Amino acid sequence: MSDTKQNFIVKYFSEFGVLRECGKNFWLTNFIQFFDGLSYFTLIIVFSLFLNKYCGFRDADAPYWVGMYTLFVSLFVFAVGTICDIIGLRRTYLIGFILLIGGRLVLGMGADFGTEVLQLSQDSSRYFVMAGIGMMSFGTAFMSPCITTSIRRFTTLRSRPTGFNFYYLFMNVGALLAGFAIVDPLLKWQGDIDGLLWVINFGTVCNCIAFIFTRFIDEDFFAVPEERIVKTEKSAQRPLQLIAQVARERAFQKLIVFLVLTLGVRLVFTLQFLVMPQYYLRTIGDDFKLGFMNSLNPFVIITGLILIIPILNKFSTVKLMITGMSISACSLLLMAVPPQTYFIIPGIETIGQAYFVAIFLQILIFAFGELLFSPRFSEYVARVAPKDKVASYMSLSALPMFIAKPINGVVGGLLVSYLCFDGIAAKMDTGHIGFWDSPEFMWTIYLIMALISPLAIILTKDSFVSDNPEETTAKEDTAEDVEKDEEENTVTANA
């Protein structure tokens, strides 16, 4: 092997070596994320189907309640971030996992408890399921602010970009296993209906394991000692006071504008669990390998991140986000074109085969865009935040998605019920479905929504985003402090 090639390989793997600077708390956080993520991804793959087939929710209601679940998560996460900043990581993890595990138990047992124990109708039993969704969403809301705050706290400045990339990589290992290693075997073993309940129960066990790891976290450790904030009586604030303070900060206001501009493509990410499962089964058939296809996305992300993490660190954060958003948005074009387009490919002779190729290619391309965008997106939001308000920023940054998710849930449910209804495959085979009544029109609508995001960021990036958000935030904080001092001096002079 030549010296040049050997030096390249050594340099490549040395980029991962910076993670040696991270102590046990960083790795504990990643194990918490892994098991919590495994629980979440197994749920989200079958959530709509579980509500529809096992709990008896109607076609339009199942995506709606999945959307409501994500809405509740965004709603509760507002308070969680400030709670985490005030009471600390360990207590926040404790509260979150108690709610999350309790909610999942109610979700899994609610329908059967109502119909078999209380002898209620299926419609009445759904209220137990809805209660479980609400409780579970409250617990889920605790996870993201806590975990991202932990990643920032337990990484050095040098290792932080690689740390966030690794966190996203390890999370997608869970997503990969969730599909082909968990969901498909359980559905095959227990059947298409009872297997759904076993998937829910498996996730509950994973949450219990994640909770055990939280008990070993040392919340007083800071990889960068300068980021430690000494709590005093003066600095202690109530959650509403902290929320109001954050909302007035220029850095946060700019961040909210940035997040609103990215909504189009970020909403497409939610389609993976709102619309895709029913779309897959209704265009291809019930024998479609749902778990396997859902594993393709994390497989591409894991492989891609392993190969290009050292390369990603050499590029601008903003450029990577814009490139990733553009690629993910354009992937929807593959499902927006008529399936007959794929008949030009040798071996593609049926509508079902054409849909399979379109779905397969869309997942691969979308995943490549996601691996460029998502890790940098999480890192960017964490970097914008002042060091004493990371969890608050992470939670309040959910505001745009809080507004948009219920809309997307309702729209997704209506589009599925009208443009991808049960039995549509038979009509498409006979040619009785036009473009404006087909699933392709649904994807055209989402394609237009997704393309708006990268275009908007390109046009406004000089105003709302920066490749060095920490410096920008520090300058704006200094400017705000100067303004406050001038106002106080003016008031004193007038007095």
VOZA-11903 format. One record per residue (C-alpha): residue in one letter; x, y, z. Coordinates in steps of 0.2 Angstrom, whole numbers. Example, Ala and Ser with C-alpha at 12.3 -4.5 7.8 and 13.67 -1.06 7.14 Angstrom:
<sites>
  aa      u      v      w
   a     62    -22     39
   s     68     -5     36
</sites>
This chain:
<sites>
  aa      u      v      w
   m      0      0      0
   s      7     17     -5
   d     11     30      9
   t     -1     42      1
   k    -16     30      2
   q    -10     24     20
   n    -10     42     26
   f    -27     45     19
   i    -34     30     28
   v    -26     35     44
   k    -32     53     43
   y    -49     47     39
   f    -51     36     54
   s    -42     50     65
   e    -58     61     62
   f    -67     48     73
   g    -53     48     86
   v    -59     65     93
   l    -73     55    101
   r    -60     49    113
   e    -61     66    121
   c    -79     62    126
   g    -82     52    143
   k    -94     39    149
   n   -108     51    149
   f   -108     54    131
   w   -108     35    127
   l   -122     33    140
   t   -132     46    132
   n   -130     37    115
   f   -136     21    123
   i   -151     30    130
   q   -155     37    113
   f   -152     20    105
   f   -165     11    115
   d   -177     25    116
   g   -175     27     97
   l   -178      8     94
   s   -194     10    104
   y   -199     25     94
   f   -195     18     77
   t   -204      2     79
   l   -219     11     85
   i   -219     24     71
   i   -217     10     57
   v   -233      2     63
   f   -242     16     72
   s   -255     21     59
   l   -258      2     55
   f   -260     -2     74
   l   -273     11     76
   n   -282      6     60
   k   -281    -13     61
   y   -280    -17     79
   c   -289     -2     88
   g   -302      0     74
   f   -298     18     69
   r   -305     24     52
   d   -294     27     37
   a   -294     46     40
   d   -293     45     59
   a   -277     34     60
   p   -266     47     52
   y   -275     60     61
   w   -271     53     78
   v   -253     49     73
   g   -252     68     68
   m   -260     72     85
   y   -247     62     94
   t   -233     72     85
   l   -243     88     89
   f   -244     84    108
   v   -225     80    108
   s   -222     98    101
   l   -234    106    113
   f   -227     98    128
   v   -209    100    123
   f   -211    119    125
   a   -212    117    144
   v   -200    102    145
   g   -184    112    139
   t   -186    125    152
   i   -189    112    165
   c   -173    103    160
   d   -163    119    162
   i   -170    122    179
   i   -171    105    188
   g   -157     96    178
   l   -155     81    167
   r   -158     66    179
   r   -174     72    186
   t   -181     77    169
   y   -176     60    162
   l   -185     52    177
   i   -201     61    174
   g   -201     58    155
   f   -198     40    156
   i   -212     37    169
   l   -224     46    158
   l   -218     37    142
   i   -218     20    149
   g   -235     22    157
   g   -242     29    141
   r   -236     15    131
   l   -244      2    143
   v   -260     11    141
   l   -259     12    122
   g   -255     -6    121
   m   -268    -12    133
   g   -282      1    131
   a   -292     -7    117
   d   -292    -24    124
   f   -296    -18    142
   g   -311     -8    136
   t   -319    -21    125
   e   -314    -37    135
   v   -314    -31    153
   l   -326    -17    154
   q   -337    -24    139
   l   -337     -7    130
   s   -340     -5    112
   q   -324     -3    101
   d   -328     15     98
   s   -329     19    117
   s   -313      9    120
   r   -303     20    108
   y   -304     34    122
   f   -291     23    132
   v   -280     22    117
   m   -281     41    115
   a   -277     44    133
   g   -262     32    131
   i   -257     43    115
   g   -258     59    126
   m   -248     52    140
   m   -235     44    129
   s   -232     60    119
   f   -229     70    135
   g   -215     57    140
   t   -208     58    122
   a   -207     76    123
   f   -194     75    137
   m   -182     65    126
   s   -176     76    113
   p   -171     92    123
   c   -163     81    136
   i   -153     70    124
   t   -147     85    113
   t   -143     95    129
   s   -133     80    135
   i   -123     78    118
   r   -118     96    119
   r   -114     96    137
   f   -103     80    136
   t    -93     84    120
   t    -79     96    118
   l    -79    110    106
   r    -67    100     94
   s    -77     84     96
   r    -95     92     95
   p    -98     91     76
   t    -92     73     75
   g   -102     69     91
   f   -118     75     84
   n   -115     65     68
   f   -111     50     78
   y   -127     53     88
   y   -137     53     72
   l   -128     38     66
   f   -131     28     81
   m   -149     33     81
   n   -151     26     64
   v   -144     10     69
   g   -159      8     80
   a   -170     13     65
   l   -162      1     54
   l   -164    -14     66
   a   -182     -8     70
   g   -188    -13     52
   f   -181    -29     46
   a   -175    -36     63
   i   -190    -32     74
   v   -206    -27     65
   d   -205    -40     51
   p   -201    -55     62
   l   -214    -50     75
   l   -228    -48     61
   k   -223    -64     53
   w   -223    -73     70
   q   -239    -66     77
   g   -248    -61     62
   d   -253    -45     53
   i   -264    -39     68
   d   -258    -47     84
   g   -240    -44     78
   l   -244    -25     79
   l   -247    -27     98
   w   -231    -36    100
   v   -221    -22     92
   i   -229    -10    104
   n   -224    -21    119
   f   -207    -23    112
   g   -205     -4    112
   t   -210     -3    130
   v   -196    -15    136
   c   -184     -4    126
   n   -189     11    135
   c   -187      2    152
   i   -169     -2    147
   a   -166     16    142
   f   -172     22    158
   i   -160     11    168
   f   -145     20    158
   t   -151     37    164
   r   -148     32    182
   f   -129     32    178
   i   -128     49    170
   d   -117     62    179
   e   -127     78    176
   d   -113     89    185
   f   -100     84    172
   f    -96     97    158
   a    -84     92    144
   v    -80    111    142
   p    -79    118    160
   e    -82    136    154
   e   -100    131    149
   r   -104    127    167
   i   -117    139    173
   v   -116    142    192
   k   -134    143    199
   t   -138    157    210
   e   -154    164    218
   k   -153    178    205
   s   -151    166    190
   a   -165    154    196
   q   -181    157    186
   r   -198    150    184
   p   -201    141    167
   l   -213    155    161
   q   -200    168    165
   l   -187    158    155
   i   -198    156    140
   a   -202    174    140
   q   -184    179    141
   v   -179    167    127
   a   -193    173    116
   r   -186    191    117
   e   -169    186    111
   r   -164    191     93
   a   -154    174     91
   f   -170    164     95
   q   -181    175     84
   k   -169    172     69
   l   -169    154     73
   i   -188    153     72
   v   -188    161     55
   f   -176    149     49
   l   -186    134     56
   v   -202    141     48
   l   -192    142     31
   t   -187    123     33
   l   -205    117     37
   g   -209    111     19
   v   -195     98     18
   r   -196     94     37
   l   -215     90     35
   v   -210     77     22
   f   -200     68     35
   t   -216     65     45
   l   -224     57     29
   q   -214     41     33
   f   -226     37     47
   l   -241     47     42
   v   -244     42     24
   m   -231     30     18
   p   -237     14     27
   q   -254     14     19
   y   -247     20      2
   y   -235      5      2
   l   -249     -8      6
   r   -262      0     -5
   t   -252      2    -21
   i   -242    -14    -20
   g   -252    -26     -8
   d   -252    -33      9
   d   -237    -44      6
   f   -226    -29      5
   k   -211    -30     17
   l   -215    -15     27
   g   -201    -17     39
   f   -188    -21     26
   m   -192     -5     16
   n   -192      6     31
   s   -174     -1     35
   l   -167      6     19
   n   -168     24     25
   p   -157     21     40
   f   -146      9     31
   v   -141     22     18
   i   -139     35     32
   i   -128     23     43
   t   -117     18     28
   g   -116     36     22
   l   -111     44     38
   i    -98     31     41
   l    -90     34     24
   i    -92     53     24
   i    -92     60     42
   p    -74     65     40
   i    -78     73     23
   l    -94     82     30
   n    -83     92     43
   k    -74    101     29
   f    -90    109     22
   s   -101    123     27
   t   -115    119     39
   v   -127    130     29
   k   -122    123     12
   l   -124    105     19
   m   -142    109     25
   i   -147    117      9
   t   -140    103     -2
   g   -148     90      9
   m   -165     98      9
   s   -164    100    -10
   i   -160     82    -13
   s   -173     75     -1
   a   -187     87     -9
   c   -183     81    -26
   s   -184     63    -22
   l   -203     65    -21
   l   -203     68    -40
   l   -200     49    -42
   m   -217     46    -35
   a   -226     60    -43
   v   -223     54    -60
   p   -235     41    -67
   p   -230     23    -64
   q   -231     19    -82
   t   -215     30    -84
   y   -205     15    -76
   f   -211      3    -90
   i   -196      9   -100
   i   -185     -1    -87
   p   -182    -19    -93
   g   -192    -31    -82
   i   -205    -19    -76
   e   -221    -25    -83
   t   -234    -21    -70
   i   -241     -6    -60
   g   -235    -15    -44
   q   -218    -17    -50
   a   -217      1    -56
   y   -223      7    -39
   f   -210     -4    -30
   v   -195      4    -41
   a   -202     21    -38
   i   -203     18    -19
   f   -186     10    -18
   l   -177     24    -28
   q   -186     38    -18
   i   -181     30     -1
   l   -162     29     -7
   i   -162     47    -13
   f   -172     54      1
   a   -160     46     14
   f   -145     53      6
   g   -152     71      7
   e   -157     67     25
   l   -139     62     31
   l   -133     78     24
   f   -147     89     32
   s   -152     81     49
   p   -136     80     59
   r   -131     97     54
   f   -149    104     58
   s   -148     97     76
   e   -131    103     78
   y   -135    120     71
   v   -150    123     83
   a   -139    117     98
   r   -125    129     93
   v   -136    144     91
   a   -142    143    110
   p   -133    152    124
   k   -124    139    135
   d   -137    141    149
   k   -152    139    138
   v   -149    124    127
   a   -164    114    132
   s   -175    129    131
   y   -169    133    114
   m   -171    115    108
   s   -189    114    115
   l   -195    131    109
   s   -188    128     92
   a   -202    115     90
   l   -215    130     88
   p   -216    130     69
   m   -218    111     69
   f   -231    112     83
   i   -242    123     72
   a   -239    113     56
   k   -240     95     62
   p   -259     94     65
   i   -262    103     48
   n   -251     90     40
   g   -260     76     50
   v   -277     81     44
   v   -271     85     26
   g   -262     68     25
   g   -277     59     31
   l   -288     67     19
   l   -276     64      4
   v   -274     46      9
   s   -293     44     10
   y   -297     52     -7
   l   -281     49    -17
   c   -274     32    -10
   f   -290     24     -3
   d   -291      5      0
   g   -294     -4    -16
   i   -286      9    -27
   a   -273     -3    -35
   a   -287    -13    -43
   k   -294      3    -52
   m   -276      8    -57
   d   -273     -9    -65
   t   -289     -6    -76
   g   -284     11    -80
   h   -299     19    -72
   i   -289     32    -62
   g   -284     48    -69
   f   -269     58    -63
   w   -279     71    -53
   d   -287     56    -43
   s   -271     46    -41
   p   -257     45    -28
   e   -246     54    -40
   f   -256     70    -38
   m   -254     68    -19
   w   -235     67    -21
   t   -235     82    -32
   i   -243     92    -19
   y   -230     87     -6
   l   -216     90    -19
   i   -221    108    -21
   m   -221    110     -2
   a   -204    102      0
   l   -196    113    -14
   i   -201    129     -6
   s   -189    126      9
   p   -172    126      0
   l   -177    140    -11
   a   -182    150      4
   i   -166    147     13
   i   -156    151     -2
   l   -165    168     -5
   t   -164    173     14
   k   -148    164     21
   d   -138    180     24
   s   -152    187     35
   f   -156    172     46
   v   -143    159     46
   s   -124    159     49
   d   -110    146     48
   n   -104    152     65
   p   -120    154     75
   e   -111    154     92
   e   -101    170     87
   t   -117    178     80
   t   -127    174     96
   a   -113    181    107
   k   -112    197     97
   e   -131    199     98
   d   -131    196    117
   t   -118    209    120
   a   -128    221    109
   e   -143    218    119
   d   -134    220    136
   v   -127    237    130
   e   -145    242    125
   k   -152    237    142
   d   -138    246    151
   e   -141    262    141
   e   -160    261    145
   e   -156    259    163
   n   -144    273    163
   t   -157    284    154
   v   -170    280    167
   t   -158    283    182
   a   -153    300    174
   n   -171    305    172
   a   -175    300    190
</sites>
